Amino acid sequence: MAQSGKPITSPVPEAWYPTLAFSMLSIGLLFAAIVSISTKSITKQRLSTFFPHSSSTHNDCKCGGTFLLKSKA
């Protein structure tokens, strides 16, 4: 049969659980937002090196915007 073992104990008092949960959730969401913002900026920089004419404005482009878009005849 099953032997009764030692009960599991926590190093943190139970009264701290809501505060710790909120703190850890806040830190996790903040970290995720920072990583997401930096990833988007890095991705945008890398795409612009491969597709230099992919921006929506072609005012400074000498090709008339025909690199990725069909030309307007």
PQR file of N, CA, C, O and H, with PARSE charges and radii, in Angstrom:
ATOM      1  N   MET A   1       0.829  -1.172   0.000 -0.4000 1.5000
ATOM      2  CA  MET A   1       0.000   0.000   0.000 -0.0000 2.0000
ATOM      3  C   MET A   1       0.875   1.238   0.000  0.5500 1.7000
ATOM      4  O   MET A   1       2.092   1.168   0.174 -0.5500 1.4000
ATOM      5  N   ALA A   2       0.226   2.364  -0.199 -0.4000 1.5000
ATOM      6  CA  ALA A   2       0.956   3.635  -0.272 -0.0000 2.0000
ATOM      7  C   ALA A   2       1.366   4.098   1.108  0.5500 1.7000
ATOM      8  O   ALA A   2       0.586   4.051   2.060 -0.5500 1.4000
ATOM      9  H   ALA A   2      -0.762   2.421  -0.340  0.4000 1.0000
ATOM     10  N   GLN A   3       2.576   4.536   1.194 -0.4000 1.5000
ATOM     11  CA  GLN A   3       3.066   5.050   2.466 -0.0000 2.0000
ATOM     12  C   GLN A   3       2.802   6.553   2.521  0.5500 1.7000
ATOM     13  O   GLN A   3       2.928   7.253   1.516 -0.5500 1.4000
ATOM     14  H   GLN A   3       3.209   4.575   0.421  0.4000 1.0000
ATOM     15  N   SER A   4       2.446   7.025   3.677 -0.4000 1.5000
ATOM     16  CA  SER A   4       2.246   8.467   3.799 -0.0000 2.0000
ATOM     17  C   SER A   4       3.617   9.118   3.929  0.5500 1.7000
ATOM     18  O   SER A   4       4.409   8.761   4.801 -0.5500 1.4000
ATOM     19  H   SER A   4       2.344   6.456   4.493  0.4000 1.0000
ATOM     20  N   GLY A   5       3.884  10.088   3.039 -0.4000 1.5000
ATOM     21  CA  GLY A   5       5.188  10.743   3.028 -0.0000 2.0000
ATOM     22  C   GLY A   5       5.130  12.110   3.667  0.5500 1.7000
ATOM     23  O   GLY A   5       4.115  12.528   4.224 -0.5500 1.4000
ATOM     24  H   GLY A   5       3.240  10.378   2.330  0.4000 1.0000
ATOM     25  N   LYS A   6       6.215  12.763   3.572 -0.4000 1.5000
ATOM     26  CA  LYS A   6       6.331  14.099   4.121 -0.0000 2.0000
ATOM     27  C   LYS A   6       5.559  15.070   3.226  0.5500 1.7000
ATOM     28  O   LYS A   6       5.702  14.996   2.006 -0.5500 1.4000
ATOM     29  H   LYS A   6       7.039  12.423   3.120  0.4000 1.0000
ATOM     30  N   PRO A   7       4.754  15.970   3.776 -0.5600 1.5000
ATOM     31  CA  PRO A   7       4.002  16.906   2.942  0.2800 2.0000
ATOM     32  C   PRO A   7       4.943  17.899   2.227  0.5500 1.7000
ATOM     33  O   PRO A   7       6.003  18.267   2.733 -0.5500 1.4000
ATOM     34  N   ILE A   8       4.513  18.300   1.064 -0.4000 1.5000
ATOM     35  CA  ILE A   8       5.304  19.254   0.285 -0.0000 2.0000
ATOM     36  C   ILE A   8       5.153  20.638   0.912  0.5500 1.7000
ATOM     37  O   ILE A   8       4.047  21.087   1.211 -0.5500 1.4000
ATOM     38  H   ILE A   8       3.652  18.002   0.653  0.4000 1.0000
ATOM     39  N   THR A   9       6.281  21.293   1.101 -0.4000 1.5000
ATOM     40  CA  THR A   9       6.251  22.636   1.681 -0.0000 2.0000
ATOM     41  C   THR A   9       6.815  23.641   0.689  0.5500 1.7000
ATOM     42  O   THR A   9       7.562  23.276  -0.219 -0.5500 1.4000
ATOM     43  H   THR A   9       7.179  20.928   0.859  0.4000 1.0000
ATOM     44  N   SER A  10       6.463  24.879   0.863 -0.4000 1.5000
ATOM     45  CA  SER A  10       6.924  25.949  -0.020 -0.0000 2.0000
ATOM     46  C   SER A  10       7.883  26.867   0.739  0.5500 1.7000
ATOM     47  O   SER A  10       7.690  27.119   1.928 -0.5500 1.4000
ATOM     48  H   SER A  10       5.856  25.175   1.600  0.4000 1.0000
ATOM     49  N   PRO A  11       8.910  27.365   0.060 -0.5600 1.5000
ATOM     50  CA  PRO A  11       9.818  28.300   0.721  0.2800 2.0000
ATOM     51  C   PRO A  11       9.206  29.694   0.876  0.5500 1.7000
ATOM     52  O   PRO A  11       9.776  30.559   1.540 -0.5500 1.4000
ATOM     53  N   VAL A  12       8.046  29.900   0.261 -0.4000 1.5000
ATOM     54  CA  VAL A  12       7.380  31.206   0.279 -0.0000 2.0000
ATOM     55  C   VAL A  12       6.067  31.077   1.047  0.5500 1.7000
ATOM     56  O   VAL A  12       5.328  30.115   0.839 -0.5500 1.4000
ATOM     57  H   VAL A  12       7.583  29.197  -0.278  0.4000 1.0000
ATOM     58  N   PRO A  13       5.769  32.017   1.919 -0.5600 1.5000
ATOM     59  CA  PRO A  13       4.477  31.966   2.613  0.2800 2.0000
ATOM     60  C   PRO A  13       3.302  32.078   1.638  0.5500 1.7000
ATOM     61  O   PRO A  13       3.392  32.765   0.620 -0.5500 1.4000
ATOM     62  N   GLU A  14       2.219  31.409   1.953 -0.4000 1.5000
ATOM     63  CA  GLU A  14       1.055  31.402   1.067 -0.0000 2.0000
ATOM     64  C   GLU A  14       0.476  32.799   0.864  0.5500 1.7000
ATOM     65  O   GLU A  14      -0.142  33.052  -0.170 -0.5500 1.4000
ATOM     66  H   GLU A  14       2.146  30.851   2.780  0.4000 1.0000
ATOM     67  N   ALA A  15       0.652  33.696   1.800 -0.4000 1.5000
ATOM     68  CA  ALA A  15       0.124  35.053   1.672 -0.0000 2.0000
ATOM     69  C   ALA A  15       0.819  35.828   0.547  0.5500 1.7000
ATOM     70  O   ALA A  15       0.267  36.805   0.039 -0.5500 1.4000
ATOM     71  H   ALA A  15       1.154  33.491   2.640  0.4000 1.0000
ATOM     72  N   TRP A  16       2.021  35.401   0.157 -0.4000 1.5000
ATOM     73  CA  TRP A  16       2.764  36.100  -0.896 -0.0000 2.0000
ATOM     74  C   TRP A  16       2.358  35.640  -2.296  0.5500 1.7000
ATOM     75  O   TRP A  16       2.726  36.302  -3.266 -0.5500 1.4000
ATOM     76  H   TRP A  16       2.469  34.608   0.570  0.4000 1.0000
ATOM     77  N   TYR A  17       1.629  34.556  -2.447 -0.4000 1.5000
ATOM     78  CA  TYR A  17       1.322  33.987  -3.755 -0.0000 2.0000
ATOM     79  C   TYR A  17       0.697  34.986  -4.732  0.5500 1.7000
ATOM     80  O   TYR A  17       1.179  35.085  -5.861 -0.5500 1.4000
ATOM     81  H   TYR A  17       1.329  34.018  -1.658  0.4000 1.0000
ATOM     82  N   PRO A  18      -0.351  35.731  -4.359 -0.5600 1.5000
ATOM     83  CA  PRO A  18      -0.932  36.670  -5.326  0.2800 2.0000
ATOM     84  C   PRO A  18       0.058  37.746  -5.781  0.5500 1.7000
ATOM     85  O   PRO A  18       0.102  38.093  -6.961 -0.5500 1.4000
ATOM     86  N   THR A  19       0.850  38.272  -4.841 -0.4000 1.5000
ATOM     87  CA  THR A  19       1.827  39.302  -5.189 -0.0000 2.0000
ATOM     88  C   THR A  19       2.901  38.743  -6.100  0.5500 1.7000
ATOM     89  O   THR A  19       3.277  39.385  -7.082 -0.5500 1.4000
ATOM     90  H   THR A  19       0.814  37.990  -3.882  0.4000 1.0000
ATOM     91  N   LEU A  20       3.394  37.572  -5.793 -0.4000 1.5000
ATOM     92  CA  LEU A  20       4.421  36.958  -6.635 -0.0000 2.0000
ATOM     93  C   LEU A  20       3.883  36.617  -8.018  0.5500 1.7000
ATOM     94  O   LEU A  20       4.574  36.807  -9.019 -0.5500 1.4000
ATOM     95  H   LEU A  20       3.089  37.051  -4.996  0.4000 1.0000
ATOM     96  N   ALA A  21       2.657  36.117  -8.079 -0.4000 1.5000
ATOM     97  CA  ALA A  21       2.063  35.789  -9.376 -0.0000 2.0000
ATOM     98  C   ALA A  21       1.929  37.036 -10.241  0.5500 1.7000
ATOM     99  O   ALA A  21       2.268  37.008 -11.424 -0.5500 1.4000
ATOM    100  H   ALA A  21       2.095  35.962  -7.266  0.4000 1.0000
ATOM    101  N   PHE A  22       1.443  38.120  -9.668 -0.4000 1.5000
ATOM    102  CA  PHE A  22       1.303  39.374 -10.405 -0.0000 2.0000
ATOM    103  C   PHE A  22       2.663  39.898 -10.852  0.5500 1.7000
ATOM    104  O   PHE A  22       2.806  40.347 -11.990 -0.5500 1.4000
ATOM    105  H   PHE A  22       1.168  38.143  -8.707  0.4000 1.0000
ATOM    106  N   SER A  23       3.655  39.848  -9.979 -0.4000 1.5000
ATOM    107  CA  SER A  23       4.992  40.339 -10.309 -0.0000 2.0000
ATOM    108  C   SER A  23       5.615  39.526 -11.437  0.5500 1.7000
ATOM    109  O   SER A  23       6.159  40.092 -12.385 -0.5500 1.4000
ATOM    110  H   SER A  23       3.538  39.483  -9.055  0.4000 1.0000
ATOM    111  N   MET A  24       5.539  38.218 -11.339 -0.4000 1.5000
ATOM    112  CA  MET A  24       6.144  37.369 -12.369 -0.0000 2.0000
ATOM    113  C   MET A  24       5.425  37.530 -13.701  0.5500 1.7000
ATOM    114  O   MET A  24       6.069  37.534 -14.749 -0.5500 1.4000
ATOM    115  H   MET A  24       5.097  37.758 -10.568  0.4000 1.0000
ATOM    116  N   LEU A  25       4.106  37.663 -13.679 -0.4000 1.5000
ATOM    117  CA  LEU A  25       3.350  37.874 -14.902 -0.0000 2.0000
ATOM    118  C   LEU A  25       3.711  39.209 -15.549  0.5500 1.7000
ATOM    119  O   LEU A  25       3.875  39.289 -16.766 -0.5500 1.4000
ATOM    120  H   LEU A  25       3.582  37.661 -12.827  0.4000 1.0000
ATOM    121  N   SER A  26       3.834  40.251 -14.737 -0.4000 1.5000
ATOM    122  CA  SER A  26       4.197  41.576 -15.253 -0.0000 2.0000
ATOM    123  C   SER A  26       5.582  41.568 -15.882  0.5500 1.7000
ATOM    124  O   SER A  26       5.777  42.110 -16.970 -0.5500 1.4000
ATOM    125  H   SER A  26       3.701  40.187 -13.748  0.4000 1.0000
ATOM    126  N   ILE A  27       6.532  40.961 -15.207 -0.4000 1.5000
ATOM    127  CA  ILE A  27       7.899  40.884 -15.748 -0.0000 2.0000
ATOM    128  C   ILE A  27       7.913  40.078 -17.045  0.5500 1.7000
ATOM    129  O   ILE A  27       8.590  40.460 -18.000 -0.5500 1.4000
ATOM    130  H   ILE A  27       6.374  40.520 -14.323  0.4000 1.0000
ATOM    131  N   GLY A  28       7.188  38.985 -17.090 -0.4000 1.5000
ATOM    132  CA  GLY A  28       7.128  38.164 -18.301 -0.0000 2.0000
ATOM    133  C   GLY A  28       6.519  38.902 -19.477  0.5500 1.7000
ATOM    134  O   GLY A  28       7.032  38.819 -20.592 -0.5500 1.4000
ATOM    135  H   GLY A  28       6.639  38.674 -16.314  0.4000 1.0000
ATOM    136  N   LEU A  29       5.433  39.624 -19.244 -0.4000 1.5000
ATOM    137  CA  LEU A  29       4.798  40.380 -20.326 -0.0000 2.0000
ATOM    138  C   LEU A  29       5.691  41.518 -20.810  0.5500 1.7000
ATOM    139  O   LEU A  29       5.763  41.783 -22.010 -0.5500 1.4000
ATOM    140  H   LEU A  29       5.016  39.692 -18.338  0.4000 1.0000
ATOM    141  N   LEU A  30       6.364  42.185 -19.893 -0.4000 1.5000
ATOM    142  CA  LEU A  30       7.284  43.258 -20.260 -0.0000 2.0000
ATOM    143  C   LEU A  30       8.439  42.707 -21.089  0.5500 1.7000
ATOM    144  O   LEU A  30       8.816  43.301 -22.099 -0.5500 1.4000
ATOM    145  H   LEU A  30       6.305  41.970 -18.918  0.4000 1.0000
ATOM    146  N   PHE A  31       8.994  41.594 -20.675 -0.4000 1.5000
ATOM    147  CA  PHE A  31      10.082  40.960 -21.419 -0.0000 2.0000
ATOM    148  C   PHE A  31       9.619  40.555 -22.816  0.5500 1.7000
ATOM    149  O   PHE A  31      10.338  40.769 -23.792 -0.5500 1.4000
ATOM    150  H   PHE A  31       8.687  41.111 -19.854  0.4000 1.0000
ATOM    151  N   ALA A  32       8.433  39.975 -22.919 -0.4000 1.5000
ATOM    152  CA  ALA A  32       7.896  39.562 -24.218 -0.0000 2.0000
ATOM    153  C   ALA A  32       7.690  40.766 -25.133  0.5500 1.7000
ATOM    154  O   ALA A  32       7.956  40.682 -26.332 -0.5500 1.4000
ATOM    155  H   ALA A  32       7.849  39.802 -22.126  0.4000 1.0000
ATOM    156  N   ALA A  33       7.219  41.881 -24.581 -0.4000 1.5000
ATOM    157  CA  ALA A  33       7.018  43.086 -25.391 -0.0000 2.0000
ATOM    158  C   ALA A  33       8.344  43.633 -25.891  0.5500 1.7000
ATOM    159  O   ALA A  33       8.446  44.039 -27.049 -0.5500 1.4000
ATOM    160  H   ALA A  33       7.004  41.949 -23.607  0.4000 1.0000
ATOM    161  N   ILE A  34       9.357  43.650 -25.042 -0.4000 1.5000
ATOM    162  CA  ILE A  34      10.669  44.161 -25.449 -0.0000 2.0000
ATOM    163  C   ILE A  34      11.271  43.280 -26.539  0.5500 1.7000
ATOM    164  O   ILE A  34      11.815  43.792 -27.517 -0.5500 1.4000
ATOM    165  H   ILE A  34       9.275  43.320 -24.102  0.4000 1.0000
ATOM    166  N   VAL A  35      11.179  41.974 -26.382 -0.4000 1.5000
ATOM    167  CA  VAL A  35      11.717  41.055 -27.387 -0.0000 2.0000
ATOM    168  C   VAL A  35      10.963  41.213 -28.699  0.5500 1.7000
ATOM    169  O   VAL A  35      11.573  41.201 -29.769 -0.5500 1.4000
ATOM    170  H   VAL A  35      10.736  41.558 -25.588  0.4000 1.0000
ATOM    171  N   SER A  36       9.652  41.360 -28.630 -0.4000 1.5000
ATOM    172  CA  SER A  36       8.847  41.519 -29.836 -0.0000 2.0000
ATOM    173  C   SER A  36       9.202  42.798 -30.586  0.5500 1.7000
ATOM    174  O   SER A  36       9.318  42.785 -31.811 -0.5500 1.4000
ATOM    175  H   SER A  36       9.157  41.370 -27.761  0.4000 1.0000
ATOM    176  N   ILE A  37       9.374  43.891 -29.867 -0.4000 1.5000
ATOM    177  CA  ILE A  37       9.724  45.161 -30.504 -0.0000 2.0000
ATOM    178  C   ILE A  37      11.101  45.070 -31.145  0.5500 1.7000
ATOM    179  O   ILE A  37      11.281  45.518 -32.277 -0.5500 1.4000
ATOM    180  H   ILE A  37       9.280  43.902 -28.872  0.4000 1.0000
ATOM    181  N   SER A  38      12.091  44.491 -30.435 -0.4000 1.5000
ATOM    182  CA  SER A  38      13.423  44.407 -31.021 -0.0000 2.0000
ATOM    183  C   SER A  38      13.456  43.449 -32.199  0.5500 1.7000
ATOM    184  O   SER A  38      14.186  43.692 -33.159 -0.5500 1.4000
ATOM    185  H   SER A  38      11.945  44.127 -29.515  0.4000 1.0000
ATOM    186  N   THR A  39      12.694  42.376 -32.156 -0.4000 1.5000
ATOM    187  CA  THR A  39      12.663  41.443 -33.271 -0.0000 2.0000
ATOM    188  C   THR A  39      12.068  42.103 -34.509  0.5500 1.7000
ATOM    189  O   THR A  39      12.574  41.907 -35.614 -0.5500 1.4000
ATOM    190  H   THR A  39      12.100  42.179 -31.376  0.4000 1.0000
ATOM    191  N   LYS A  40      11.000  42.882 -34.340 -0.4000 1.5000
ATOM    192  CA  LYS A  40      10.398  43.563 -35.480 -0.0000 2.0000
ATOM    193  C   LYS A  40      11.372  44.546 -36.102  0.5500 1.7000
ATOM    194  O   LYS A  40      11.464  44.636 -37.326 -0.5500 1.4000
ATOM    195  H   LYS A  40      10.589  43.041 -33.442  0.4000 1.0000
ATOM    196  N   SER A  41      12.100  45.284 -35.275 -0.4000 1.5000
ATOM    197  CA  SER A  41      13.035  46.266 -35.800 -0.0000 2.0000
ATOM    198  C   SER A  41      14.195  45.582 -36.514  0.5500 1.7000
ATOM    199  O   SER A  41      14.640  46.062 -37.557 -0.5500 1.4000
ATOM    200  H   SER A  41      12.025  45.211 -34.280  0.4000 1.0000
ATOM    201  N   ILE A  42      14.696  44.466 -35.972 -0.4000 1.5000
ATOM    202  CA  ILE A  42      15.786  43.738 -36.623 -0.0000 2.0000
ATOM    203  C   ILE A  42      15.303  43.136 -37.928  0.5500 1.7000
ATOM    204  O   ILE A  42      16.015  43.183 -38.931 -0.5500 1.4000
ATOM    205  H   ILE A  42      14.335  44.076 -35.125  0.4000 1.0000
ATOM    206  N   THR A  43      14.104  42.571 -37.931 -0.4000 1.5000
ATOM    207  CA  THR A  43      13.550  41.990 -39.144 -0.0000 2.0000
ATOM    208  C   THR A  43      13.367  43.051 -40.213  0.5500 1.7000
ATOM    209  O   THR A  43      13.675  42.813 -41.381 -0.5500 1.4000
ATOM    210  H   THR A  43      13.526  42.533 -37.116  0.4000 1.0000
ATOM    211  N   LYS A  44      12.870  44.216 -39.830 -0.4000 1.5000
ATOM    212  CA  LYS A  44      12.669  45.303 -40.780 -0.0000 2.0000
ATOM    213  C   LYS A  44      14.001  45.734 -41.381  0.5500 1.7000
ATOM    214  O   LYS A  44      14.081  45.993 -42.582 -0.5500 1.4000
ATOM    215  H   LYS A  44      12.620  44.409 -38.882  0.4000 1.0000
ATOM    216  N   GLN A  45      15.049  45.815 -40.560 -0.4000 1.5000
ATOM    217  CA  GLN A  45      16.365  46.205 -41.066 -0.0000 2.0000
ATOM    218  C   GLN A  45      16.901  45.163 -42.035  0.5500 1.7000
ATOM    219  O   GLN A  45      17.453  45.512 -43.078 -0.5500 1.4000
ATOM    220  H   GLN A  45      14.984  45.605 -39.584  0.4000 1.0000
ATOM    221  N   ARG A  46      16.745  43.901 -41.706 -0.4000 1.5000
ATOM    222  CA  ARG A  46      17.264  42.852 -42.588 -0.0000 2.0000
ATOM    223  C   ARG A  46      16.489  42.794 -43.891  0.5500 1.7000
ATOM    224  O   ARG A  46      17.084  42.584 -44.948 -0.5500 1.4000
ATOM    225  H   ARG A  46      16.297  43.617 -40.859  0.4000 1.0000
ATOM    226  N   LEU A  47      15.182  42.972 -43.842 -0.4000 1.5000
ATOM    227  CA  LEU A  47      14.399  42.972 -45.075 -0.0000 2.0000
ATOM    228  C   LEU A  47      14.768  44.147 -45.961  0.5500 1.7000
ATOM    229  O   LEU A  47      14.787  44.020 -47.186 -0.5500 1.4000
ATOM    230  H   LEU A  47      14.699  43.142 -42.983  0.4000 1.0000
ATOM    231  N   SER A  48      15.061  45.292 -45.355 -0.4000 1.5000
ATOM    232  CA  SER A  48      15.402  46.459 -46.158 -0.0000 2.0000
ATOM    233  C   SER A  48      16.739  46.286 -46.857  0.5500 1.7000
ATOM    234  O   SER A  48      16.982  46.939 -47.872 -0.5500 1.4000
ATOM    235  H   SER A  48      15.046  45.395 -44.361  0.4000 1.0000
ATOM    236  N   THR A  49      17.621  45.422 -46.345 -0.4000 1.5000
ATOM    237  CA  THR A  49      18.881  45.182 -47.045 -0.0000 2.0000
ATOM    238  C   THR A  49      18.665  44.279 -48.256  0.5500 1.7000
ATOM    239  O   THR A  49      19.369  44.413 -49.257 -0.5500 1.4000
ATOM    240  H   THR A  49      17.423  44.891 -45.521  0.4000 1.0000
ATOM    241  N   PHE A  50      17.706  43.366 -48.179 -0.4000 1.5000
ATOM    242  CA  PHE A  50      17.441  42.477 -49.306 -0.0000 2.0000
ATOM    243  C   PHE A  50      16.489  43.101 -50.324  0.5500 1.7000
ATOM    244  O   PHE A  50      16.618  42.860 -51.524 -0.5500 1.4000
ATOM    245  H   PHE A  50      17.134  43.257 -47.366  0.4000 1.0000
ATOM    246  N   PHE A  51      15.537  43.900 -49.852 -0.4000 1.5000
ATOM    247  CA  PHE A  51      14.554  44.531 -50.718 -0.0000 2.0000
ATOM    248  C   PHE A  51      14.585  46.038 -50.492  0.5500 1.7000
ATOM    249  O   PHE A  51      13.724  46.571 -49.791 -0.5500 1.4000
ATOM    250  H   PHE A  51      15.432  44.096 -48.877  0.4000 1.0000
ATOM    251  N   PRO A  52      15.558  46.732 -51.070 -0.5600 1.5000
ATOM    252  CA  PRO A  52      15.690  48.160 -50.771  0.2800 2.0000
ATOM    253  C   PRO A  52      14.526  49.005 -51.288  0.5500 1.7000
ATOM    254  O   PRO A  52      14.321  50.115 -50.797 -0.5500 1.4000
ATOM    255  N   HIS A  53      13.765  48.520 -52.255 -0.4000 1.5000
ATOM    256  CA  HIS A  53      12.669  49.297 -52.828 -0.0000 2.0000
ATOM    257  C   HIS A  53      11.310  48.843 -52.322  0.5500 1.7000
ATOM    258  O   HIS A  53      10.294  49.138 -52.951 -0.5500 1.4000
ATOM    259  H   HIS A  53      13.931  47.619 -52.654  0.4000 1.0000
ATOM    260  N   SER A  54      11.266  48.139 -51.209 -0.4000 1.5000
ATOM    261  CA  SER A  54      10.000  47.594 -50.732 -0.0000 2.0000
ATOM    262  C   SER A  54       9.198  48.584 -49.898  0.5500 1.7000
ATOM    263  O   SER A  54       8.106  48.250 -49.436 -0.5500 1.4000
ATOM    264  H   SER A  54      12.091  47.899 -50.698  0.4000 1.0000
ATOM    265  N   SER A  55       9.711  49.786 -49.696 -0.4000 1.5000
ATOM    266  CA  SER A  55       8.942  50.761 -48.926 -0.0000 2.0000
ATOM    267  C   SER A  55       7.766  51.256 -49.746  0.5500 1.7000
ATOM    268  O   SER A  55       7.743  51.106 -50.968 -0.5500 1.4000
ATOM    269  H   SER A  55      10.597  50.057 -50.072  0.4000 1.0000
ATOM    270  N   SER A  56       6.797  51.844 -49.077 -0.4000 1.5000
ATOM    271  CA  SER A  56       5.589  52.268 -49.782 -0.0000 2.0000
ATOM    272  C   SER A  56       5.796  53.557 -50.558  0.5500 1.7000
ATOM    273  O   SER A  56       5.010  53.860 -51.456 -0.5500 1.4000
ATOM    274  H   SER A  56       6.815  51.966 -48.084  0.4000 1.0000
ATOM    275  N   THR A  57       6.826  54.321 -50.241 -0.4000 1.5000
ATOM    276  CA  THR A  57       7.095  55.546 -50.992 -0.0000 2.0000
ATOM    277  C   THR A  57       8.347  55.369 -51.817  0.5500 1.7000
ATOM    278  O   THR A  57       9.352  54.847 -51.334 -0.5500 1.4000
ATOM    279  H   THR A  57       7.464  54.074 -49.512  0.4000 1.0000
ATOM    280  N   HIS A  58       8.288  55.800 -53.051 -0.4000 1.5000
ATOM    281  CA  HIS A  58       9.418  55.668 -53.960 -0.0000 2.0000
ATOM    282  C   HIS A  58       9.854  57.041 -54.460  0.5500 1.7000
ATOM    283  O   HIS A  58      10.291  57.171 -55.603 -0.5500 1.4000
ATOM    284  H   HIS A  58       7.472  56.224 -53.444  0.4000 1.0000
ATOM    285  N   ASN A  59       9.742  58.052 -53.631 -0.4000 1.5000
ATOM    286  CA  ASN A  59      10.088  59.398 -54.050 -0.0000 2.0000
ATOM    287  C   ASN A  59      11.570  59.539 -54.364  0.5500 1.7000
ATOM    288  O   ASN A  59      11.945  60.244 -55.301 -0.5500 1.4000
ATOM    289  H   ASN A  59       9.387  57.947 -52.702  0.4000 1.0000
ATOM    290  N   ASP A  60      12.416  58.868 -53.583 -0.4000 1.5000
ATOM    291  CA  ASP A  60      13.849  58.991 -53.805 -0.0000 2.0000
ATOM    292  C   ASP A  60      14.394  57.894 -54.716  0.5500 1.7000
ATOM    293  O   ASP A  60      15.605  57.807 -54.917 -0.5500 1.4000
ATOM    294  H   ASP A  60      12.112  58.295 -52.822  0.4000 1.0000
ATOM    295  N   CYS A  61      13.538  57.076 -55.255 -0.4000 1.5000
ATOM    296  CA  CYS A  61      13.942  55.966 -56.101 -0.0000 2.0000
ATOM    297  C   CYS A  61      14.012  56.414 -57.558  0.5500 1.7000
ATOM    298  O   CYS A  61      13.088  57.051 -58.064 -0.5500 1.4000
ATOM    299  H   CYS A  61      12.554  57.147 -55.091  0.4000 1.0000
ATOM    300  N   LYS A  62      15.115  56.077 -58.228 -0.4000 1.5000
ATOM    301  CA  LYS A  62      15.284  56.474 -59.634 -0.0000 2.0000
ATOM    302  C   LYS A  62      14.671  55.464 -60.597  0.5500 1.7000
ATOM    303  O   LYS A  62      14.640  55.707 -61.803 -0.5500 1.4000
ATOM    304  H   LYS A  62      15.866  55.560 -57.816  0.4000 1.0000
ATOM    305  N   CYS A  63      14.185  54.336 -60.085 -0.4000 1.5000
ATOM    306  CA  CYS A  63      13.616  53.317 -60.963 -0.0000 2.0000
ATOM    307  C   CYS A  63      12.126  53.522 -61.173  0.5500 1.7000
ATOM    308  O   CYS A  63      11.501  52.753 -61.903 -0.5500 1.4000
ATOM    309  H   CYS A  63      14.211  54.139 -59.105  0.4000 1.0000
ATOM    310  N   GLY A  64      11.545  54.534 -60.557 -0.4000 1.5000
ATOM    311  CA  GLY A  64      10.127  54.792 -60.745 -0.0000 2.0000
ATOM    312  C   GLY A  64       9.238  53.852 -59.958  0.5500 1.7000
ATOM    313  O   GLY A  64       8.034  53.800 -60.208 -0.5500 1.4000
ATOM    314  H   GLY A  64      12.053  55.158 -59.964  0.4000 1.0000
ATOM    315  N   GLY A  65       9.788  53.116 -59.027 -0.4000 1.5000
ATOM    316  CA  GLY A  65       8.984  52.218 -58.209 -0.0000 2.0000
ATOM    317  C   GLY A  65       8.633  50.929 -58.918  0.5500 1.7000
ATOM    318  O   GLY A  65       7.676  50.258 -58.531 -0.5500 1.4000
ATOM    319  H   GLY A  65      10.766  53.159 -58.824  0.4000 1.0000
ATOM    320  N   THR A  66       9.382  50.564 -59.948 -0.4000 1.5000
ATOM    321  CA  THR A  66       9.047  49.356 -60.718 -0.0000 2.0000
ATOM    322  C   THR A  66       9.805  48.131 -60.244  0.5500 1.7000
ATOM    323  O   THR A  66       9.682  47.061 -60.841 -0.5500 1.4000
ATOM    324  H   THR A  66      10.159  51.109 -60.263  0.4000 1.0000
ATOM    325  N   PHE A  67      10.583  48.264 -59.187 -0.4000 1.5000
ATOM    326  CA  PHE A  67      11.381  47.122 -58.728 -0.0000 2.0000
ATOM    327  C   PHE A  67      10.483  45.998 -58.229  0.5500 1.7000
ATOM    328  O   PHE A  67      10.642  44.854 -58.654 -0.5500 1.4000
ATOM    329  H   PHE A  67      10.683  49.132 -58.702  0.4000 1.0000
ATOM    330  N   LEU A  68       9.553  46.295 -57.346 -0.4000 1.5000
ATOM    331  CA  LEU A  68       8.650  45.272 -56.830 -0.0000 2.0000
ATOM    332  C   LEU A  68       7.207  45.475 -57.283  0.5500 1.7000
ATOM    333  O   LEU A  68       6.399  44.547 -57.233 -0.5500 1.4000
ATOM    334  H   LEU A  68       9.424  47.224 -57.001  0.4000 1.0000
ATOM    335  N   LEU A  69       6.888  46.683 -57.722 -0.4000 1.5000
ATOM    336  CA  LEU A  69       5.528  47.000 -58.144 -0.0000 2.0000
ATOM    337  C   LEU A  69       5.483  47.127 -59.657  0.5500 1.7000
ATOM    338  O   LEU A  69       6.462  47.536 -60.281 -0.5500 1.4000
ATOM    339  H   LEU A  69       7.544  47.437 -57.762  0.4000 1.0000
ATOM    340  N   LYS A  70       4.358  46.780 -60.240 -0.4000 1.5000
ATOM    341  CA  LYS A  70       4.204  46.948 -61.686 -0.0000 2.0000
ATOM    342  C   LYS A  70       4.134  48.442 -61.994  0.5500 1.7000
ATOM    343  O   LYS A  70       3.556  49.222 -61.237 -0.5500 1.4000
ATOM    344  H   LYS A  70       3.562  46.448 -59.734  0.4000 1.0000
ATOM    345  N   SER A  71       4.707  48.805 -63.073 -0.4000 1.5000
ATOM    346  CA  SER A  71       4.717  50.223 -63.424 -0.0000 2.0000
ATOM    347  C   SER A  71       3.331  50.664 -63.882  0.5500 1.7000
ATOM    348  O   SER A  71       2.562  49.888 -64.450 -0.5500 1.4000
ATOM    349  H   SER A  71       5.176  48.172 -63.688  0.4000 1.0000
ATOM    350  N   LYS A  72       3.044  51.911 -63.622 -0.4000 1.5000
ATOM    351  CA  LYS A  72       1.764  52.476 -64.056 -0.0000 2.0000
ATOM    352  C   LYS A  72       1.962  53.031 -65.465  0.5500 1.7000
ATOM    353  O   LYS A  72       2.660  54.027 -65.656 -0.5500 1.4000
ATOM    354  H   LYS A  72       3.669  52.542 -63.162  0.4000 1.0000
ATOM    355  N   ALA A  73       1.358  52.400 -66.420 -0.4000 1.5000
ATOM    356  CA  ALA A  73       1.567  52.791 -67.819 -0.0000 2.0000
ATOM    357  C   ALA A  73       0.786  53.970 -68.224  0.5500 1.7000
ATOM    358  O   ALA A  73       0.871  54.402 -69.374 -0.5500 1.4000
ATOM    359  H   ALA A  73       0.790  51.591 -66.265  0.4000 1.0000
TER
END
